[in-house]
Each structure stands twice: as structure tokens, then as C-alpha cells.
Amino acid sequence: MSIVRVELGPRAYDVRIEAGLIGRAAQHLAPLAPNGRAFVVTDQNVAAAQGARLTQGLSGLATETVTIPAGEASKSWEMLAFVTDRLLALGIERGEPIIAFGGGVVGDLAGFAAAILQRGTPYVQVPTSLLAMVDSSVGGKTAIDVSAGKNLIGAFHQPRLVLIDPEALATLAARQMRAGYAEIVKAALIGDPAFFDWLEANGASVLAGAPDALAHAIAASVAFKAAIVAEDERETSGRRALLNLGHTFAHAIEAEAGFSDDVLHGEAVAAGLALAFDLSVRRGLCAPEDAARVGRHLRATGLPASLADLGIAATGASLAGRMASDKKKAGGRVAFILARGIGRAFVDRDVELEAVAKFLDSAAAGALHPARGCDRQDQ
């Protein structure tokens, strides 16, 4: 078993990574269930594909299950009310754990429910998608989507434990695997160029589910995120903001797609990563070859690297307008995570949305050109 510790003082917790963990969940969860009960929140797809494994793994604990529809649309006020009302009707007591058993949507929704239920209920993340394993299950960000944008209503609420069982990925669709892989690439692009080199050589093996490659990619991504969360849990110093590389673009893309499964979160992130590097080139920050490497690797693994790849035909002004409500805005300015090269991401608050709109229109038209010593203020 690989164990990554998220060091948060008295709220520190383990991320345990091992094949078969779901089948042994009770031995890890029993110490967190003072009354011998646990409450599972999952979605219909995960319940059908993995529910029997979890039921067996929780043998010895009394369990109740709340099941929601699969898909991003479930991160809503209505579904939050359904989950909290149902948990209360089932008699959950303060101190009894909620188990978020599913992908990022389930983790975000169940985590938010745990944050507000009875002023704070413990929860455990048992992610079943690659995206949730390497990103959303770790760090305590919980949220729902609203008409103004993605993840704008939520809370920081750290789990007590994260159990990652790579065997859960055996039933995951290839498209969902690719979407999760985008978050692995993101970790490398932020601060680990050697990891990106490794992904260029081994990404196909990760996506094919080769056990050693998959375990390495998951553990490396979790360790990278855990270190950043420990430094800047609530995104106050700017360090944790780096984890949003590609996400300012991605959230606007998802909003443009109506938060539907037409564009998965990881697919939007992949395009956002490529756009962030392209914008960095446009602003004279990054070598064109680095941006080209990012785009090549994303496309080589079946991920989108442009708005056209996603079939998004929105204007730059429309997408930039959606970015204006970004929750990371400060002093009226939207923070963009840009890069001075692979593994050299940084926070830039000097980017004008008007310039981003023009950039996106150029990107949509296929008119991006390498920067030639351009002046930032002219871009």
C-alpha cells in the first residue's frame, strides 16, 4: 500500500492507495464509525458497476445508501437538498461518516453535504474515477454549480480519509479515463518537468491500465497535490491557486456547454491546459516548443487541445465574459495560471479579459503564432 499524508495539523489525513481496497473498506472505516454505521452517497452508474464490491467491503458496518443520477447536472441546489434531506430522514447523527463513493461529481456533492449537515459531518472519499483519484478527492474542496458558474457555491471541508483502489477503474469508460488523465498531465505541467517526460513515454500505458504505470501516476499526482494543499489549504497564499492551471478556461468552456456531459470536466481541462500554454507563448513567457509539446501529448492520448477539438464555437467575448465571475477573482481581476515553461507555472493577475477574448478568437480561427518578444501590455 502507498500512503500519502495530507499534513494539516490536527485535521491531517491519509490517502491510501492499493488495489483491492474497496473490498477491505470496513477495516479502514470502522475506526471512523463510532456507532457502527456509515452512509454512502453514490450515483446510479457507480452503484450498478461497483456497488456490490463496496457492500461486501463494508461487511460488519450497518450502511444506508443515497443514490443520485450520474452526471455534472447533479451538482445542483436541488440535488444537494435531496441528499441532505435523505440523510436526515435516514437518521444520520453528527459524527457518523458519509462515504462519497463515485467520481468528482459525487465527491463534490457529498462533501458539500457533509460540510453543511449538522454544521459539519465527517466524510470519507472513495473515488472510482481516475479524475477523482488524482485530483478532486484530495484537498477538501466541495461545491455545486449554479447559473453564474461552476463550483461557485461550496466549502472547504477536508475528508477524514481517502481510499483509492485502482481496481475500480476496470469498469471506467475510456473517455472517462482520458478525462482523468488530463489532471495527471496538469500536475506535471505545474511543477514537475521530469514527470511530464515520464508521461510522454508512459501515458499510453497509464490509460491502458497497466498496473505499475497507473499506480505510479496516481501516487505521484496525489503526492504533488497533497504537498500543495498542506502549504496553502484555503488558497490564500497563491500556492494552491497553481492547481487551477487550465481551469479558468475549462470552467468557461463547461459553462458554455451547459455543464453537460457533452464536455467532460477533464476534457475541458485538457483544452484549458493547451490554451494556457498558448496564451503564455502569446505573452512572450514560454517557448513555442513547450506549448507544442503539450498539445502533441494531449492529442496523442486522445484528449482535446483546442476549442475546435471540443466542438466549441463560442466567441472569445462570450468565454471571457464567463470568466469574469471566476471565484478566484481579486480586486476585480481574474487570476490566470500561466507558464514560463513545462513545470514552471505561476499566477498572473495582469491579464486583461479583453486581451483573452482576442486571444480566444485567434485560437478559434487557428491564427495563433509564436510570440516574438512581444510586449505584455500590448497583448
C-alpha positions in Angstrom: 0.0 0.0 0.0 1.1 3.5 -0.8 0.2 6.1 1.8 0.3 9.8 1.2 -0.2 12.0 4.2 -2.0 15.3 3.8 -0.3 17.3 6.5 -2.9 19.7 8.0 -2.1 19.6 11.7 -5.0 18.1 13.7 -7.0 17.7 10.5 -4.3 15.7 8.7 -5.4 12.5 6.9 -4.1 9.7 4.9 -4.7 8.9 1.2 -4.3 5.1 1.0 -3.6 3.7 -2.5 -3.8 -0.1 -3.1 -5.5 -2.5 -5.4 -8.5 -4.2 -3.7 -9.0 -1.5 -1.0 -12.8 -1.3 -1.7 -13.1 -5.0 -0.8 -11.4 -4.2 2.6 -13.1 -0.9 3.2 -14.6 -1.8 6.6 -11.2 -2.3 8.3 -10.2 1.2 7.4 -13.6 2.8 8.0 -14.6 1.1 11.2 -12.5 3.5 13.4 -14.4 6.4 11.9 -17.8 5.0 12.5 -18.5 5.3 16.3 -21.9 3.8 16.1 -21.0 1.1 13.6 -23.0 2.9 10.8 -21.9 4.6 7.6 -24.0 6.5 5.0 -23.0 6.0 1.4 -23.6 8.6 -1.3 -23.1 7.3 -4.9 -24.6 7.7 -8.3 -26.6 5.3 -10.4 -23.7 4.2 -12.7 -21.3 3.6 -9.9 -23.9 1.7 -7.9 -24.6 -0.6 -10.8 -20.9 -1.2 -11.6 -19.3 -1.1 -8.2 -22.0 -1.2 -5.6 -21.7 -4.9 -4.8 -18.0 -4.6 -4.2 -18.5 -1.8 -1.7 -21.3 -3.6 0.1 -19.1 -6.6 0.5 -16.2 -4.4 1.6 -18.3 -2.7 4.3 -19.4 -6.0 5.8 -19.7 -5.6 9.6 -20.9 -2.0 9.3 -24.5 -1.0 9.1 -24.9 1.1 5.9 -27.5 3.2 4.2 -27.2 4.4 0.6 -28.4 7.6 -1.1 -28.2 7.3 -4.9 -28.2 10.3 -7.3 -28.3 10.5 -11.1 -24.9 10.3 -12.8 -23.5 13.4 -14.4 -22.5 17.0 -13.8 -26.1 18.2 -13.6 -26.4 16.5 -10.2 -24.1 19.2 -8.7 -27.1 21.4 -8.1 -29.1 23.0 -5.3 -31.9 20.6 -5.9 -29.7 17.5 -5.6 -27.9 19.0 -2.6 -31.3 19.4 -0.9 -32.3 15.8 -1.9 -29.1 14.3 -0.4 -29.2 16.3 2.8 -33.0 15.6 3.3 -32.5 11.9 2.6 -29.6 11.6 5.0 -31.5 13.3 7.8 -34.5 11.1 7.1 -32.2 8.0 7.4 -31.3 9.2 10.9 -27.7 10.2 10.4 -26.1 11.5 13.6 -23.4 14.0 14.0 -20.1 12.1 14.0 -21.3 9.3 11.7 -19.4 9.2 8.4 -20.6 9.9 4.9 -18.9 7.9 2.3 -18.5 9.6 -1.1 -18.4 6.6 -3.4 -18.0 7.8 -7.0 -16.3 10.3 -9.3 -15.8 14.0 -8.9 -19.5 14.9 -9.0 -20.3 12.6 -6.1 -17.3 13.7 -4.2 -18.1 17.4 -4.6 -21.8 17.0 -3.8 -21.4 14.5 -0.9 -18.5 16.6 0.5 -20.6 19.7 0.5 -23.5 17.9 2.1 -21.1 16.8 4.8 -19.8 20.3 5.3 -23.2 21.8 6.0 -25.1 18.9 7.5 -25.5 19.4 11.3 -22.8 22.1 11.0 -20.2 19.6 9.8 -20.2 15.8 9.4 -17.2 13.6 8.8 -16.8 12.1 5.4 -14.5 9.7 3.5 -13.7 9.8 -0.2 -13.7 6.5 -2.0 -13.1 7.7 -5.6 -14.0 5.5 -8.5 -12.8 7.6 -11.5 -9.3 8.5 -12.4 -10.0 12.2 -12.2 -11.4 11.9 -8.6 -8.5 9.7 -7.6 -5.7 12.1 -8.7 -7.4 15.4 -8.0 -10.9 16.1 -6.6 -10.9 13.5 -3.8 -7.8 15.2 -2.2 -7.8 18.7 -0.7 -11.3 19.3 0.7 -12.8 21.5 -2.0 -16.6 20.8 -2.2 -19.1 22.6 -4.3 -22.1 22.7 -6.6 -22.6 24.5 -9.9 -25.0 27.4 -10.3 -26.2 29.5 -13.2 -23.4 32.0 -12.6 -20.7 29.4 -13.0 -19.0 26.2 -11.9 -18.3 25.4 -8.2 -19.3 28.9 -7.1 -21.2 27.6 -4.1 -19.3 25.4 -1.7 -17.0 25.0 1.3 -13.6 23.8 2.3 -14.2 20.6 4.2 -11.4 18.0 4.4 -12.2 14.3 4.4 -11.1 12.1 7.2 -9.6 9.5 4.9 -9.3 8.8 1.2 -9.2 5.2 -0.1 -8.0 4.8 -3.7 -8.5 1.4 -5.3 -7.1 1.3 -8.8 -9.2 -1.8 -9.5 -12.3 0.4 -9.5 -11.0 1.8 -12.9 -11.6 -1.6 -14.6 -15.2 -0.6 -15.3 -14.5 3.0 -16.3 -15.1 4.1 -19.8 -12.1 5.0 -21.9 -13.4 8.5 -22.3 -13.6 9.0 -18.5 -10.0 7.6 -18.2 -8.8 10.1 -20.6 -10.6 12.9 -18.8 -8.9 11.9 -15.5 -5.5 11.7 -17.2 -5.8 15.4 -18.0 -5.4 16.1 -14.3 -2.3 14.0 -14.1 -0.8 16.0 -17.0 -1.8 19.2 -15.2 0.3 18.2 -12.1 3.3 17.6 -14.3 2.9 20.9 -16.1 2.7 22.9 -12.9 5.9 21.8 -11.3 7.4 18.5 -12.4 9.0 18.5 -15.8 10.6 15.1 -15.2 7.1 13.7 -14.6 5.9 15.2 -17.9 8.9 13.5 -19.6 7.7 10.2 -18.0 4.1 10.8 -19.1 5.2 11.3 -22.7 6.9 7.9 -22.6 4.3 6.1 -20.4 0.9 7.9 -20.9 -0.4 5.1 -23.2 0.4 2.5 -20.5 -1.4 4.6 -17.8 -4.5 4.9 -20.0 -4.4 1.2 -20.8 -4.5 0.4 -17.1 -1.0 -1.1 -16.8 -0.8 -1.7 -13.0 2.7 -0.3 -12.4 2.3 2.7 -14.6 -1.1 3.5 -13.3 -0.1 3.2 -9.7 2.9 5.4 -10.2 0.9 8.1 -12.0 -1.8 8.1 -9.3 0.7 8.2 -6.4 2.8 10.9 -8.0 -0.2 13.1 -8.7 -1.7 12.7 -5.2 1.7 13.4 -3.5 2.1 16.6 -5.6 -1.4 17.8 -4.7 -1.1 16.9 -1.1 2.1 18.9 -0.7 0.5 22.0 -2.2 -2.7 21.6 -0.1 -0.5 21.3 3.1 1.2 24.6 2.2 -1.9 26.6 1.2 -5.1 24.8 2.3 -7.6 27.6 1.6 -5.8 29.2 -1.4 -4.7 32.3 0.5 -1.0 32.5 -0.4 -1.3 31.8 -4.1 0.4 28.4 -3.9 -2.7 26.3 -4.2 -4.0 28.5 -7.0 -1.4 26.8 -9.2 -3.7 23.7 -9.2 -6.1 25.7 -11.3 -3.8 25.6 -14.3 -6.1 25.3 -17.3 -9.2 25.6 -15.1 -10.1 29.3 -15.8 -10.5 28.3 -19.4 -12.1 25.0 -18.6 -14.8 26.3 -16.4 -15.8 28.8 -19.0 -15.9 26.0 -21.6 -18.1 23.9 -19.3 -20.5 26.8 -18.7 -20.7 27.3 -22.5 -21.6 23.6 -22.8 -24.3 24.0 -20.2 -22.5 21.8 -17.6 -23.5 18.8 -19.6 -21.7 15.6 -20.4 -21.1 16.9 -23.9 -17.8 18.2 -22.5 -16.4 16.3 -19.5 -14.5 18.3 -16.9 -11.2 16.6 -17.8 -11.8 17.3 -21.5 -12.3 21.0 -20.8 -9.2 21.0 -18.5 -7.1 19.4 -21.3 -8.1 22.1 -23.7 -7.6 24.7 -21.0 -4.0 23.4 -20.4 -3.2 23.8 -24.1 -4.8 27.3 -24.1 -2.9 28.4 -21.0 0.4 27.4 -22.7 -0.6 29.0 -26.0 -1.5 32.2 -24.1 1.8 32.1 -22.3 3.5 31.9 -25.7 1.4 34.8 -27.0 2.5 36.9 -24.0 6.2 36.1 -24.5 6.5 34.0 -21.4 7.0 30.5 -22.8 8.9 28.8 -25.6 6.6 27.8 -28.5 8.1 24.3 -28.5 6.9 23.8 -24.9 3.3 24.7 -25.9 3.7 22.4 -29.0 4.8 19.5 -26.7 1.8 20.0 -24.5 -0.6 20.0 -27.5 1.1 16.9 -29.1 0.9 14.9 -25.9 -2.7 15.7 -25.2 -3.8 14.8 -28.7 -1.6 11.6 -28.6 -3.6 10.4 -25.6 -6.9 11.2 -27.3 -7.6 14.5 -25.4 -8.6 17.8 -26.9 -6.0 20.6 -27.2 -8.2 23.4 -28.6 -11.7 24.7 -28.7 -12.1 23.2 -32.2 -11.2 19.8 -30.8 -14.1 20.2 -28.4 -16.5 21.5 -31.0 -16.9 24.8 -29.1 -17.7 27.6 -31.4 -18.3 30.4 -28.8 -16.8 33.8 -29.3 -13.9 34.9 -27.3 -16.0 37.6 -25.7 -18.6 35.1 -24.6 -16.0 32.8 -23.0 -14.2 35.8 -21.4 -17.5 37.0 -20.0 -18.0 33.7 -18.3 -14.5 34.0 -16.8 -15.5 37.4 -15.2 -17.4 35.5 -12.5 -14.5 33.3 -11.6 -14.4 32.7 -7.8 -10.6 33.3 -7.8 -11.1 36.9 -8.9 -9.4 39.5 -6.6 -9.7 43.3 -6.9 -11.9 42.9 -9.9 -9.2 40.9 -11.8 -9.2 37.3 -12.8 -6.1 35.3 -12.0 -4.7 33.2 -14.8 -2.3 30.4 -14.2 0.3 30.7 -17.0 3.7 29.1 -17.5 7.3 30.0 -18.3 7.8 26.5 -19.5 6.8 22.9 -18.7 6.9 22.6 -14.9 7.1 26.3 -14.4 3.5 27.5 -13.7 2.8 30.8 -11.9 -0.1 33.0 -11.1 -0.6 36.1 -13.3 -3.1 38.8 -12.3 -2.0 41.2 -15.1 -4.1 39.6 -17.8 -6.9 41.7 -19.2 -10.1 39.8 -20.2 -10.3 41.8 -23.3 -6.9 40.5 -24.4 -8.1 37.0 -23.5 -11.2 37.4 -25.7 -9.0 38.4 -28.6 -6.6 35.5 -28.0 -9.5 33.1 -27.9 -10.9 34.4 -31.2 -7.4 33.9 -32.7 -7.2 30.4 -31.3 -10.6 29.5 -32.7 -9.6 30.8 -36.1 -6.3 28.8 -35.9 -4.4 32.0 -36.1 -2.0 31.6 -33.2 1.6 32.5 -33.9 4.7 32.2 -31.7 5.4 35.4 -29.8 8.4 37.4 -31.0 9.5 39.3 -27.9 6.0 40.8 -27.6 5.3 43.5 -25.0 2.9 42.1 -22.4 0.9 45.4 -22.3 0.2 45.1 -26.0 -1.3 41.6 -25.6 
